[in-house]
């Protein structure tokens, strides 16, 4: 089974990762082997976050 990959749709700071900054088009998460909960991924993929819009997308 292939691992799902994500990239940032816009620049944002991940407050649950010590304020790590992501630029538009960068892979999420960094480093790529970092464990991110399914709940957190769903939050970032939807508008259910502080910005009110998706900040990552599946690639």
PDB file of N, CA, C, O and CB in Angstrom:
ATOM      1  N   UNK A   1       0.852  -1.193   0.000  1.00  0.00           N
ATOM      2  CA  UNK A   1       0.000   0.000   0.000  1.00  0.00           C
ATOM      3  C   UNK A   1       0.894   1.253   0.000  1.00  0.00           C
ATOM      4  O   UNK A   1       1.808   1.376   0.815  1.00  0.00           O
ATOM      5  CB  UNK A   1      -0.967   0.000   1.243  1.00  0.00           C
ATOM      6  N   UNK A   2       0.616   2.159  -0.914  1.00  0.00           N
ATOM      7  CA  UNK A   2       1.417   3.380  -1.033  1.00  0.00           C
ATOM      8  C   UNK A   2       1.070   4.358   0.096  1.00  0.00           C
ATOM      9  O   UNK A   2      -0.083   4.479   0.509  1.00  0.00           O
ATOM     10  CB  UNK A   2       1.190   4.046  -2.414  1.00  0.00           C
ATOM     11  N   UNK A   3       2.090   5.039   0.569  1.00  0.00           N
ATOM     12  CA  UNK A   3       1.890   6.042   1.614  1.00  0.00           C
ATOM     13  C   UNK A   3       1.299   7.306   0.989  1.00  0.00           C
ATOM     14  O   UNK A   3       1.753   7.767  -0.058  1.00  0.00           O
ATOM     15  CB  UNK A   3       3.232   6.360   2.348  1.00  0.00           C
ATOM     16  N   UNK A   4       0.291   7.851   1.644  1.00  0.00           N
ATOM     17  CA  UNK A   4      -0.351   9.075   1.164  1.00  0.00           C
ATOM     18  C   UNK A   4       0.590  10.240   1.432  1.00  0.00           C
ATOM     19  O   UNK A   4       1.199  10.325   2.498  1.00  0.00           O
ATOM     20  CB  UNK A   4      -1.741   9.304   1.854  1.00  0.00           C
ATOM     21  N   UNK A   5       0.706  11.136   0.458  1.00  0.00           N
ATOM     22  CA  UNK A   5       1.562  12.315   0.606  1.00  0.00           C
ATOM     23  C   UNK A   5       0.689  13.563   0.549  1.00  0.00           C
ATOM     24  O   UNK A   5      -0.364  13.589  -0.087  1.00  0.00           O
ATOM     25  CB  UNK A   5       2.665  12.357  -0.501  1.00  0.00           C
ATOM     26  N   UNK A   6       1.166  14.589   1.235  1.00  0.00           N
ATOM     27  CA  UNK A   6       0.424  15.853   1.315  1.00  0.00           C
ATOM     28  C   UNK A   6       1.359  17.014   1.010  1.00  0.00           C
ATOM     29  O   UNK A   6       2.574  16.919   1.183  1.00  0.00           O
ATOM     30  CB  UNK A   6      -0.226  16.031   2.716  1.00  0.00           C
ATOM     31  N   UNK A   7       0.760  18.116   0.552  1.00  0.00           N
ATOM     32  CA  UNK A   7       1.535  19.348   0.386  1.00  0.00           C
ATOM     33  C   UNK A   7       0.690  20.527   0.837  1.00  0.00           C
ATOM     34  O   UNK A   7      -0.540  20.471   0.848  1.00  0.00           O
ATOM     35  CB  UNK A   7       1.995  19.533  -1.090  1.00  0.00           C
ATOM     36  N   UNK A   8       1.382  21.591   1.206  1.00  0.00           N
ATOM     37  CA  UNK A   8       0.716  22.793   1.700  1.00  0.00           C
ATOM     38  C   UNK A   8       0.043  23.543   0.552  1.00  0.00           C
ATOM     39  O   UNK A   8       0.654  23.779  -0.490  1.00  0.00           O
ATOM     40  CB  UNK A   8       1.721  23.710   2.421  1.00  0.00           C
ATOM     41  N   UNK A   9      -1.207  23.910   0.754  1.00  0.00           N
ATOM     42  CA  UNK A   9      -1.943  24.716  -0.224  1.00  0.00           C
ATOM     43  C   UNK A   9      -1.597  26.194  -0.097  1.00  0.00           C
ATOM     44  O   UNK A   9      -1.730  26.961  -1.051  1.00  0.00           O
ATOM     45  CB  UNK A   9      -3.450  24.518  -0.052  1.00  0.00           C
ATOM     46  N   UNK A  10      -1.157  26.578   1.084  1.00  0.00           N
ATOM     47  CA  UNK A  10      -0.795  27.957   1.363  1.00  0.00           C
ATOM     48  C   UNK A  10       0.195  27.970   2.519  1.00  0.00           C
ATOM     49  O   UNK A  10       0.364  26.961   3.203  1.00  0.00           O
ATOM     50  CB  UNK A  10      -2.052  28.817   1.688  1.00  0.00           C
ATOM     51  N   UNK A  11       0.832  29.078   2.735  1.00  0.00           N
ATOM     52  CA  UNK A  11       1.795  29.185   3.831  1.00  0.00           C
ATOM     53  C   UNK A  11       1.037  29.174   5.158  1.00  0.00           C
ATOM     54  O   UNK A  11       0.029  29.863   5.317  1.00  0.00           O
ATOM     55  CB  UNK A  11       2.662  30.482   3.695  1.00  0.00           C
ATOM     56  N   UNK A  12       1.539  28.380   6.108  1.00  0.00           N
ATOM     57  CA  UNK A  12       0.929  28.346   7.438  1.00  0.00           C
ATOM     58  C   UNK A  12       1.940  27.871   8.465  1.00  0.00           C
ATOM     59  O   UNK A  12       2.965  27.278   8.130  1.00  0.00           O
ATOM     60  CB  UNK A  12      -0.312  27.436   7.450  1.00  0.00           C
ATOM     61  N   UNK A  13       1.623  28.149   9.733  1.00  0.00           N
ATOM     62  CA  UNK A  13       2.429  27.664  10.855  1.00  0.00           C
ATOM     63  C   UNK A  13       1.646  26.557  11.546  1.00  0.00           C
ATOM     64  O   UNK A  13       0.479  26.733  11.898  1.00  0.00           O
ATOM     65  CB  UNK A  13       2.783  28.824  11.859  1.00  0.00           C
ATOM     66  N   UNK A  14       2.294  25.427  11.736  1.00  0.00           N
ATOM     67  CA  UNK A  14       1.651  24.304  12.406  1.00  0.00           C
ATOM     68  C   UNK A  14       1.807  24.472  13.907  1.00  0.00           C
ATOM     69  O   UNK A  14       2.859  24.162  14.466  1.00  0.00           O
ATOM     70  CB  UNK A  14       2.249  22.951  11.937  1.00  0.00           C
ATOM     71  N   UNK A  15       0.784  24.953  14.546  1.00  0.00           N
ATOM     72  CA  UNK A  15       0.826  25.234  15.984  1.00  0.00           C
ATOM     73  C   UNK A  15       0.960  23.969  16.826  1.00  0.00           C
ATOM     74  O   UNK A  15       1.374  24.036  17.983  1.00  0.00           O
ATOM     75  CB  UNK A  15      -0.421  25.984  16.399  1.00  0.00           C
ATOM     76  N   UNK A  16       0.617  22.830  16.258  1.00  0.00           N
ATOM     77  CA  UNK A  16       0.765  21.575  17.000  1.00  0.00           C
ATOM     78  C   UNK A  16       2.146  20.965  16.778  1.00  0.00           C
ATOM     79  O   UNK A  16       2.432  19.875  17.274  1.00  0.00           O
ATOM     80  CB  UNK A  16      -0.324  20.576  16.584  1.00  0.00           C
ATOM     81  N   UNK A  17       2.997  21.660  16.037  1.00  0.00           N
ATOM     82  CA  UNK A  17       4.366  21.193  15.802  1.00  0.00           C
ATOM     83  C   UNK A  17       5.352  22.316  16.111  1.00  0.00           C
ATOM     84  O   UNK A  17       6.287  22.566  15.351  1.00  0.00           O
ATOM     85  CB  UNK A  17       4.541  20.703  14.337  1.00  0.00           C
ATOM     86  N   UNK A  18       5.127  22.988  17.241  1.00  0.00           N
ATOM     87  CA  UNK A  18       6.043  24.027  17.696  1.00  0.00           C
ATOM     88  C   UNK A  18       6.127  25.238  16.789  1.00  0.00           C
ATOM     89  O   UNK A  18       7.130  25.951  16.803  1.00  0.00           O
ATOM     90  CB  UNK A  18       7.388  23.457  17.849  1.00  0.00           C
ATOM     91  N   UNK A  19       5.083  25.486  15.994  1.00  0.00           N
ATOM     92  CA  UNK A  19       5.070  26.654  15.117  1.00  0.00           C
ATOM     93  C   UNK A  19       5.857  26.459  13.826  1.00  0.00           C
ATOM     94  O   UNK A  19       6.219  27.432  13.166  1.00  0.00           O
ATOM     95  CB  UNK A  19       5.616  27.835  15.850  1.00  0.00           C
ATOM     96  N   UNK A  20       6.124  25.195  13.462  1.00  0.00           N
ATOM     97  CA  UNK A  20       6.865  24.929  12.216  1.00  0.00           C
ATOM     98  C   UNK A  20       6.161  25.606  11.056  1.00  0.00           C
ATOM     99  O   UNK A  20       4.946  25.494  10.895  1.00  0.00           O
ATOM    100  CB  UNK A  20       6.994  23.400  11.952  1.00  0.00           C
ATOM    101  N   UNK A  21       6.948  26.313  10.246  1.00  0.00           N
ATOM    102  CA  UNK A  21       6.387  27.038   9.107  1.00  0.00           C
ATOM    103  C   UNK A  21       6.461  26.203   7.839  1.00  0.00           C
ATOM    104  O   UNK A  21       7.478  25.576   7.545  1.00  0.00           O
ATOM    105  CB  UNK A  21       7.118  28.366   8.904  1.00  0.00           C
ATOM    106  N   UNK A  22       5.367  26.210   7.098  1.00  0.00           N
ATOM    107  CA  UNK A  22       5.288  25.549   5.803  1.00  0.00           C
ATOM    108  C   UNK A  22       4.990  26.600   4.753  1.00  0.00           C
ATOM    109  O   UNK A  22       4.172  27.494   4.970  1.00  0.00           O
ATOM    110  CB  UNK A  22       4.207  24.430   5.798  1.00  0.00           C
ATOM    111  N   UNK A  23       5.648  26.491   3.630  1.00  0.00           N
ATOM    112  CA  UNK A  23       5.399  27.380   2.500  1.00  0.00           C
ATOM    113  C   UNK A  23       4.504  26.664   1.506  1.00  0.00           C
ATOM    114  O   UNK A  23       4.476  25.434   1.465  1.00  0.00           O
ATOM    115  CB  UNK A  23       6.727  27.827   1.829  1.00  0.00           C
ATOM    116  N   UNK A  24       3.778  27.422   0.707  1.00  0.00           N
ATOM    117  CA  UNK A  24       2.913  26.854  -0.322  1.00  0.00           C
ATOM    118  C   UNK A  24       3.727  25.896  -1.194  1.00  0.00           C
ATOM    119  O   UNK A  24       4.801  26.249  -1.681  1.00  0.00           O
ATOM    120  CB  UNK A  24       2.268  27.976  -1.187  1.00  0.00           C
ATOM    121  N   UNK A  25       3.206  24.684  -1.386  1.00  0.00           N
ATOM    122  CA  UNK A  25       3.856  23.697  -2.236  1.00  0.00           C
ATOM    123  C   UNK A  25       4.812  22.763  -1.510  1.00  0.00           C
ATOM    124  O   UNK A  25       5.240  21.761  -2.083  1.00  0.00           O
ATOM    125  CB  UNK A  25       4.589  24.390  -3.307  1.00  0.00           C
ATOM    126  N   UNK A  26       5.157  23.068  -0.255  1.00  0.00           N
ATOM    127  CA  UNK A  26       6.050  22.190   0.501  1.00  0.00           C
ATOM    128  C   UNK A  26       5.308  20.936   0.944  1.00  0.00           C
ATOM    129  O   UNK A  26       4.096  20.959   1.159  1.00  0.00           O
ATOM    130  CB  UNK A  26       6.633  22.926   1.723  1.00  0.00           C
ATOM    131  N   UNK A  27       6.054  19.841   1.078  1.00  0.00           N
ATOM    132  CA  UNK A  27       5.486  18.589   1.566  1.00  0.00           C
ATOM    133  C   UNK A  27       5.119  18.726   3.034  1.00  0.00           C
ATOM    134  O   UNK A  27       5.795  19.417   3.797  1.00  0.00           O
ATOM    135  CB  UNK A  27       6.472  17.421   1.362  1.00  0.00           C
ATOM    136  N   UNK A  28       4.038  18.057   3.418  1.00  0.00           N
ATOM    137  CA  UNK A  28       3.612  18.014   4.807  1.00  0.00           C
ATOM    138  C   UNK A  28       3.491  16.560   5.209  1.00  0.00           C
ATOM    139  O   UNK A  28       2.933  15.786   4.432  1.00  0.00           O
ATOM    140  CB  UNK A  28       2.268  18.773   5.020  1.00  0.00           C
ATOM    141  N   UNK A  29       3.965  16.137   6.349  1.00  0.00           N
ATOM    142  CA  UNK A  29       4.769  16.871   7.320  1.00  0.00           C
ATOM    143  C   UNK A  29       6.246  16.820   6.959  1.00  0.00           C
ATOM    144  O   UNK A  29       6.651  16.088   6.055  1.00  0.00           O
ATOM    145  CB  UNK A  29       4.552  16.311   8.723  1.00  0.00           C
ATOM    146  N   UNK A  30       7.023  17.583   7.654  1.00  0.00           N
ATOM    147  CA  UNK A  30       8.483  17.537   7.503  1.00  0.00           C
ATOM    148  C   UNK A  30       9.086  17.278   8.868  1.00  0.00           C
ATOM    149  O   UNK A  30       8.757  17.985   9.820  1.00  0.00           O
ATOM    150  CB  UNK A  30       9.045  18.865   6.883  1.00  0.00           C
ATOM    151  N   UNK A  31       9.941  16.309   8.996  1.00  0.00           N
ATOM    152  CA  UNK A  31      10.374  15.365   7.970  1.00  0.00           C
ATOM    153  C   UNK A  31       9.229  14.432   7.564  1.00  0.00           C
ATOM    154  O   UNK A  31       8.257  14.271   8.302  1.00  0.00           O
ATOM    155  CB  UNK A  31      11.572  14.546   8.472  1.00  0.00           C
ATOM    156  N   UNK A  32       9.354  13.824   6.393  1.00  0.00           N
ATOM    157  CA  UNK A  32       8.259  13.032   5.835  1.00  0.00           C
ATOM    158  C   UNK A  32       7.907  11.801   6.667  1.00  0.00           C
ATOM    159  O   UNK A  32       6.813  11.258   6.518  1.00  0.00           O
ATOM    160  CB  UNK A  32       8.612  12.603   4.444  1.00  0.00           C
ATOM    161  N   UNK A  33       8.803  11.353   7.532  1.00  0.00           N
ATOM    162  CA  UNK A  33       8.502  10.184   8.366  1.00  0.00           C
ATOM    163  C   UNK A  33       7.868  10.572   9.714  1.00  0.00           C
ATOM    164  O   UNK A  33       7.644   9.713  10.566  1.00  0.00           O
ATOM    165  CB  UNK A  33       9.779   9.382   8.610  1.00  0.00           C
ATOM    166  N   UNK A  34       7.586  11.845   9.896  1.00  0.00           N
ATOM    167  CA  UNK A  34       6.965  12.327  11.137  1.00  0.00           C
ATOM    168  C   UNK A  34       5.550  11.754  11.254  1.00  0.00           C
ATOM    169  O   UNK A  34       4.802  11.721  10.277  1.00  0.00           O
ATOM    170  CB  UNK A  34       6.930  13.892  11.174  1.00  0.00           C
ATOM    171  N   UNK A  35       5.202  11.314  12.430  1.00  0.00           N
ATOM    172  CA  UNK A  35       3.871  10.755  12.690  1.00  0.00           C
ATOM    173  C   UNK A  35       2.883  11.889  12.947  1.00  0.00           C
ATOM    174  O   UNK A  35       3.107  12.745  13.802  1.00  0.00           O
ATOM    175  CB  UNK A  35       3.905   9.776  13.899  1.00  0.00           C
ATOM    176  N   UNK A  36       1.786  11.877  12.190  1.00  0.00           N
ATOM    177  CA  UNK A  36       0.712  12.866  12.349  1.00  0.00           C
ATOM    178  C   UNK A  36      -0.583  12.079  12.492  1.00  0.00           C
ATOM    179  O   UNK A  36      -0.845  11.164  11.711  1.00  0.00           O
ATOM    180  CB  UNK A  36       0.648  13.885  11.124  1.00  0.00           C
ATOM    181  N   UNK A  37      -1.388  12.430  13.481  1.00  0.00           N
ATOM    182  CA  UNK A  37      -2.629  11.690  13.716  1.00  0.00           C
ATOM    183  C   UNK A  37      -3.617  11.896  12.563  1.00  0.00           C
ATOM    184  O   UNK A  37      -3.593  12.914  11.870  1.00  0.00           O
ATOM    185  CB  UNK A  37      -3.268  12.127  15.049  1.00  0.00           C
ATOM    186  N   UNK A  38      -4.472  10.913  12.386  1.00  0.00           N
ATOM    187  CA  UNK A  38      -5.532  10.982  11.374  1.00  0.00           C
ATOM    188  C   UNK A  38      -6.430  12.183  11.652  1.00  0.00           C
ATOM    189  O   UNK A  38      -6.870  12.867  10.728  1.00  0.00           O
ATOM    190  CB  UNK A  38      -6.369   9.669  11.356  1.00  0.00           C
ATOM    191  N   UNK A  39      -6.698  12.435  12.932  1.00  0.00           N
ATOM    192  CA  UNK A  39      -7.528  13.568  13.334  1.00  0.00           C
ATOM    193  C   UNK A  39      -6.894  14.893  12.885  1.00  0.00           C
ATOM    194  O   UNK A  39      -7.584  15.765  12.359  1.00  0.00           O
ATOM    195  CB  UNK A  39      -7.736  13.565  14.866  1.00  0.00           C
ATOM    196  N   UNK A  40      -5.591  15.037  13.092  1.00  0.00           N
ATOM    197  CA  UNK A  40      -4.887  16.266  12.695  1.00  0.00           C
ATOM    198  C   UNK A  40      -4.886  16.420  11.175  1.00  0.00           C
ATOM    199  O   UNK A  40      -5.112  17.518  10.667  1.00  0.00           O
ATOM    200  CB  UNK A  40      -3.436  16.256  13.228  1.00  0.00           C
ATOM    201  N   UNK A  41      -4.638  15.345  10.454  1.00  0.00           N
ATOM    202  CA  UNK A  41      -4.670  15.420   8.991  1.00  0.00           C
ATOM    203  C   UNK A  41      -6.045  15.868   8.511  1.00  0.00           C
ATOM    204  O   UNK A  41      -6.146  16.730   7.638  1.00  0.00           O
ATOM    205  CB  UNK A  41      -4.306  14.058   8.369  1.00  0.00           C
ATOM    206  N   UNK A  42      -7.103  15.291   9.072  1.00  0.00           N
ATOM    207  CA  UNK A  42      -8.462  15.677   8.679  1.00  0.00           C
ATOM    208  C   UNK A  42      -8.741  17.138   8.979  1.00  0.00           C
ATOM    209  O   UNK A  42      -9.423  17.815   8.210  1.00  0.00           O
ATOM    210  CB  UNK A  42      -9.486  14.805   9.388  1.00  0.00           C
ATOM    211  N   UNK A  43      -8.215  17.626  10.097  1.00  0.00           N
ATOM    212  CA  UNK A  43      -8.381  19.038  10.453  1.00  0.00           C
ATOM    213  C   UNK A  43      -7.722  19.941   9.413  1.00  0.00           C
ATOM    214  O   UNK A  43      -8.310  20.935   8.986  1.00  0.00           O
ATOM    215  CB  UNK A  43      -7.789  19.315  11.847  1.00  0.00           C
ATOM    216  N   UNK A  44      -6.496  19.591   9.006  1.00  0.00           N
ATOM    217  CA  UNK A  44      -5.764  20.412   8.036  1.00  0.00           C
ATOM    218  C   UNK A  44      -6.312  20.281   6.617  1.00  0.00           C
ATOM    219  O   UNK A  44      -6.172  21.197   5.808  1.00  0.00           O
ATOM    220  CB  UNK A  44      -4.299  20.034   8.047  1.00  0.00           C
ATOM    221  N   UNK A  45      -6.936  19.142   6.317  1.00  0.00           N
ATOM    222  CA  UNK A  45      -7.528  18.914   4.993  1.00  0.00           C
ATOM    223  C   UNK A  45      -8.886  19.596   4.838  1.00  0.00           C
ATOM    224  O   UNK A  45      -9.388  19.730   3.722  1.00  0.00           O
ATOM    225  CB  UNK A  45      -7.676  17.422   4.739  1.00  0.00           C
ATOM    226  N   UNK A  46      -9.479  20.025   5.948  1.00  0.00           N
ATOM    227  CA  UNK A  46     -10.816  20.618   5.921  1.00  0.00           C
ATOM    228  C   UNK A  46     -10.773  22.078   6.364  1.00  0.00           C
ATOM    229  O   UNK A  46      -9.705  22.657   6.563  1.00  0.00           O
ATOM    230  CB  UNK A  46     -11.775  19.821   6.818  1.00  0.00           C
ATOM    231  N   UNK A  47     -11.949  22.648   6.510  1.00  0.00           N
ATOM    232  CA  UNK A  47     -12.034  24.029   6.994  1.00  0.00           C
ATOM    233  C   UNK A  47     -12.179  24.071   8.511  1.00  0.00           C
ATOM    234  O   UNK A  47     -12.432  25.134   9.079  1.00  0.00           O
ATOM    235  CB  UNK A  47     -13.212  24.756   6.333  1.00  0.00           C
ATOM    236  N   UNK A  48     -12.020  22.927   9.171  1.00  0.00           N
ATOM    237  CA  UNK A  48     -12.155  22.833  10.627  1.00  0.00           C
ATOM    238  C   UNK A  48     -10.834  23.139  11.327  1.00  0.00           C
ATOM    239  O   UNK A  48     -10.362  22.353  12.148  1.00  0.00           O
ATOM    240  CB  UNK A  48     -12.648  21.438  11.027  1.00  0.00           C
ATOM    241  N   UNK A  49     -10.243  24.283  10.998  1.00  0.00           N
ATOM    242  CA  UNK A  49      -8.992  24.717  11.627  1.00  0.00           C
ATOM    243  C   UNK A  49      -9.063  26.227  11.826  1.00  0.00           C
ATOM    244  O   UNK A  49     -10.052  26.857  11.450  1.00  0.00           O
ATOM    245  CB  UNK A  49      -7.739  24.318  10.759  1.00  0.00           C
ATOM    246  N   UNK A  50      -8.032  26.802  12.408  1.00  0.00           N
ATOM    247  CA  UNK A  50      -8.056  28.238  12.755  1.00  0.00           C
ATOM    248  C   UNK A  50      -8.177  29.154  11.535  1.00  0.00           C
ATOM    249  O   UNK A  50      -8.706  30.260  11.645  1.00  0.00           O
ATOM    250  CB  UNK A  50      -6.799  28.599  13.522  1.00  0.00           C
ATOM    251  N   UNK A  51      -7.691  28.703  10.374  1.00  0.00           N
ATOM    252  CA  UNK A  51      -7.774  29.544   9.170  1.00  0.00           C
ATOM    253  C   UNK A  51      -9.134  29.434   8.481  1.00  0.00           C
ATOM    254  O   UNK A  51      -9.474  30.275   7.648  1.00  0.00           O
ATOM    255  CB  UNK A  51      -6.671  29.160   8.187  1.00  0.00           C
ATOM    256  N   UNK A  52      -9.912  28.408   8.820  1.00  0.00           N
ATOM    257  CA  UNK A  52     -11.246  28.254   8.244  1.00  0.00           C
ATOM    258  C   UNK A  52     -11.253  27.767   6.808  1.00  0.00           C
ATOM    259  O   UNK A  52     -12.258  27.901   6.111  1.00  0.00           O
ATOM    260  CB  UNK A  52     -11.966  29.543   8.315  1.00  0.00           C
ATOM    261  N   UNK A  53     -10.127  27.197   6.354  1.00  0.00           N
ATOM    262  CA  UNK A  53     -10.038  26.627   5.010  1.00  0.00           C
ATOM    263  C   UNK A  53      -8.937  25.574   4.983  1.00  0.00           C
ATOM    264  O   UNK A  53      -8.028  25.610   5.811  1.00  0.00           O
ATOM    265  CB  UNK A  53      -9.768  27.734   3.951  1.00  0.00           C
ATOM    266  N   UNK A  54      -9.009  24.635   4.038  1.00  0.00           N
ATOM    267  CA  UNK A  54      -7.962  23.614   3.971  1.00  0.00           C
ATOM    268  C   UNK A  54      -6.590  24.223   3.775  1.00  0.00           C
ATOM    269  O   UNK A  54      -6.434  25.176   3.011  1.00  0.00           O
ATOM    270  CB  UNK A  54      -8.249  22.639   2.851  1.00  0.00           C
ATOM    271  N   UNK A  55      -5.588  23.678   4.461  1.00  0.00           N
ATOM    272  CA  UNK A  55      -4.210  24.191   4.323  1.00  0.00           C
ATOM    273  C   UNK A  55      -3.264  23.163   3.702  1.00  0.00           C
ATOM    274  O   UNK A  55      -2.143  23.496   3.319  1.00  0.00           O
ATOM    275  CB  UNK A  55      -3.670  24.615   5.689  1.00  0.00           C
ATOM    276  N   UNK A  56      -3.729  21.891   3.602  1.00  0.00           N
ATOM    277  CA  UNK A  56      -2.948  20.866   2.902  1.00  0.00           C
ATOM    278  C   UNK A  56      -3.852  20.135   1.938  1.00  0.00           C
ATOM    279  O   UNK A  56      -5.077  20.193   2.047  1.00  0.00           O
ATOM    280  CB  UNK A  56      -2.294  19.871   3.900  1.00  0.00           C
ATOM    281  N   UNK A  57      -3.229  19.437   0.980  1.00  0.00           N
ATOM    282  CA  UNK A  57      -4.003  18.588   0.047  1.00  0.00           C
ATOM    283  C   UNK A  57      -3.218  17.314  -0.183  1.00  0.00           C
ATOM    284  O   UNK A  57      -1.999  17.273  -0.019  1.00  0.00           O
ATOM    285  CB  UNK A  57      -4.287  19.324  -1.321  1.00  0.00           C
ATOM    286  N   UNK A  58      -3.942  16.277  -0.566  1.00  0.00           N
ATOM    287  CA  UNK A  58      -3.330  15.001  -0.896  1.00  0.00           C
ATOM    288  C   UNK A  58      -2.728  15.108  -2.303  1.00  0.00           C
ATOM    289  O   UNK A  58      -3.348  15.669  -3.207  1.00  0.00           O
ATOM    290  CB  UNK A  58      -4.374  13.831  -0.808  1.00  0.00           C
ATOM    291  N   UNK A  59      -1.519  14.567  -2.480  1.00  0.00           N
ATOM    292  CA  UNK A  59      -0.872  14.576  -3.812  1.00  0.00           C
ATOM    293  C   UNK A  59      -0.527  13.177  -4.233  1.00  0.00           C
ATOM    294  O   UNK A  59       0.020  12.976  -5.317  1.00  0.00           O
ATOM    295  CB  UNK A  59       0.397  15.447  -3.811  1.00  0.00           C
TER     296      UNK A  59
END
